[in-house]
Amino acid sequence: MSDLVDTPRTPTGCAILDRMLGGGLVEGYCAVVEGSPGTGKTTLGLQFLIEGCKRGEPGIAITFEEFPEQYYDNAEQLGWDLRKLEAQGLLKIQFSDPITFLEGLEDIDGHIAELVDEMGAKRILVDSVSHFERLTGDASTLRRIETDLVHALKREGLTSILLKENPHVLGGWDKGDNRIAFIADALILLRYIELDSEIKRGIVILKMRGSDHEKEIRQYKIQPNGIVVGEPFQGVAGLFVGAARGSDKS
């Protein structure tokens, strides 16, 4: 496997996460950010878009769950003025449904392509791809939908973050429910962790295609201006399977 050392990177807006990723997401990559509700998936996704705005790289957020007004209000609590960024043409928050979005993306002259061209968009957030699972009960059809999605985003030249719900609040990993993780270029997992009778949050990079990445599980907090990643967990094993215990390592 080649190491993409000299390939342009797309910073996420979180310095330590970028270091974990080897400098940020590879330009044009499609990354899945997976976690249970409340772990900060949307926060990280917006942080990624806002970092793009700071760098003159316009971005699009497609939401299947919240109307733009909810996005505005939630972001304001973190110190982000999404209305201002939209007025500057650096950001577009668009509420849609999975079928309409997919149809608009599959058409090379469709609405999404027009929006990308109009804005000069470089980044996109999709919140969340879990909604595609409700379109079909057939695994092969779902895999085709997810594959077409990733290919279409790449065709438009976008670096993308796709949010995915994980039903397991503390531990658990359903491989059968993670087809999109195999299709995407990168997989970032956010998880609640019970440790020393306290609930903490942990982040790990499980996959980064063609590039080295940090393997440690780090603590993180959600603060004004986004997610802040801290130090690695030390001397503990089983963090992401819901059975944290002292490590055998000395």
N, C-alpha and C positions, 0 to 999 in steps of 0.2 A: 504494500500500500504506500502511495506517495504521500509525503508530508507537505502540505500546502503552505510552506513557509513564506514564500514571496507573493502569495495571492492576496489581493486587496481584501481588507476586513471591514465589517460594518459594526461599529461599537454599539453596545446595548444601552449605554447610559449608566451602567453599574460597573465601576472600575475593576473590582475584584472578580466579578462574573466574567468580564472581558478577559482577564488574566487566566481564569479557569478555562476559557474557550480557546486560549492560545492567541489572543489579540482581538477577540470579537467573533461574530458570525462571519463565515466566508461570504463575500459578496455574491448575491444570487442564490444563497442557500435557503432552504425551507426548514424551519425549526419547529418542533412541537414542544410546547410547555405544558406539562401535565401535572395536575394536583387536585386535591379535594376542595370543596367550596371554602373560601376564606383564606386560602394559602397565599394569595397575592398574584394569581395568574394575570388578571386584567391589569393590575398595577404594573407588573413587569412589562406587559405588552404595550401599555401607554408610555411607559418610561422609554422603551425602544423607539416609539414614534416621536416622542418629544426630543430625544437626542438627535434624531434625524432632522427635525425642524431647526435645531440649533446649528446644524451643519449644512443647512440649505438643501436638505434632502426631503422633499414633501412626502407625506404618508397618508394612508387611508386606513380607517378602522371600520370593518364590517361587523355589525352586531346582530345576532339573531335573538337576543334575550332582552336587551335594555334599549329604550328609546334614547336618542341623543341627549335629551334633557337630563336623564339619569347619569349619563356619562359625564356631562358638564358638571353636575353637582358633586359627584363622587371625586372627580379630578380636582375640583376646587378645594376640597378638604386636604388634598396633598400639595396644594400650592401651584396647581397648573391651571392656566386660563385657556381652555380649549376653544372658547368662542373667539378669542383674540387671534389664535393661530389659524382658525378657519377663515377669519376676515382677512388675514394676510396671505391666504392661498397656500398655506403650508400644511394644512391638515383638512381631512374630510371625514366626519363621522356619519356613517350611513346605516340606517336600520333596514334590514331586508329579511327575507325568508330563504332557507337553503335552496329551494328549487329555483327561485328567481335569480339568486346569486350565481348558481351554477350555470344556468342558461346564459346569463350575461357574460360570464367568464369564458364559456366554451366558444362563443361567437367572437372571432378575431376582430370584428368590427362592432362588437356589442358595447353595452353601456360601460362595463368595467374598463375596456380598452380605451374608450373615449375619455373616461375620467383620468386614467393614467397619463394619456397624451396631454390632456388639458392642463393637468397639474404639474406634469413632469415628475410623477410619483416614483419613488425609489423603494419605499417600504410599505408593507401592508400587515395588518393585524386582523385575524379572523377569529371571532368569539361567538360560538366555539364549534369545532368540527364534530363534537359529540352529537350535534343535531343531525348530521348526515346518517347516523346509525338508525334514526327513526324513519328514514325514507325507504328502507328495505330490510327484510329479515334474511336475505340471501348473502352469504359471506363473499362470494365471488363478485356479485354486483356492487357491494359496498367497496371492495378493494378497487374495482374499476373506477368508481366515483372518486375515491380518494387519490388514486393515481392520476386521473384526468385533472383533478384540482391542482395537485403539485406541479404537473407539467404545464398547466395553463399559467400559473403564477410565475414559473420560470420563463415561459415564453414572453411574458410582459416585462421581463427584466427586473422583477421585484425580489427583494430580500424579505422573507415572510416569517412571521410567527403565528402559528396555529395553536389556539388554546384547546385543551382537552380535559374533560372532567374525569377524575378518578374517584369511584364510589367508596374506596377504602380510606377512611379517615385516619386510622392508625395502622399502618402496615397493610400487607396484601398486595398481590400483583397478578392480575388476570391476563396472561399472555394472549389468550384468545380474543381479548378485547383491544388489542394493541396493533392492529394491522397498519394503521397510519404511521406508527413509530418505525416500522421497517421501511416504509416508503420514503419518509422524510430524511433529510441529511443530518439533522441533529435532534437530540432528545434531552430536554432539561426537565428534571423531576423535582417538584416541590412537595414537601411532606410535613405534616405534624408529627412530632416525636415526643413520646412520653419518657422522661428521664429524670430520675431523682424526685419523683412525685410532682413533676412540673412539665407543662406542655411547652415545647420549644418548636422552632421551625428549622427544617434542614433542606439544603439544596445540593444536587449532584448532577454532573453531566454524565449521562449514560451512553451517549453516542455522539460522535463528531466525525462524519465521513471524510476519509482522506487526510485527516489532520489529527495530531496529537492533542490531548486535552488533560486537564487535571482530573484525577480520579477520587480525590478526597471528598467527603461529605462535610459541608460547612454550615454553620449556623447563619441565619439571616433574620433581619427585622424589617418591618414595614414602617417607614418614617416619612415625615414631610419630604417631598421631592423623590419619593420612591423607595425601592428595596435597597437595603444596605447589607452586603454580605460581610460576615465576620470571619472568625477563626474556625479551623476544622475542629470537629468533635475529636476528643482525645481519649484513648483507653476504653472505648465502648464499641461493641459489635452488635449486629442485628438491628441497627437503627431503622432500616426501611422495611423490615418485615414484621414490625410491631412487637419485637422481643428483644429490646435493648438489654445488653448484659456486659459485664466487664470483659475486655479483650484478653486473650491468652498471651498477647505480645507483652514482653517485658518493657 
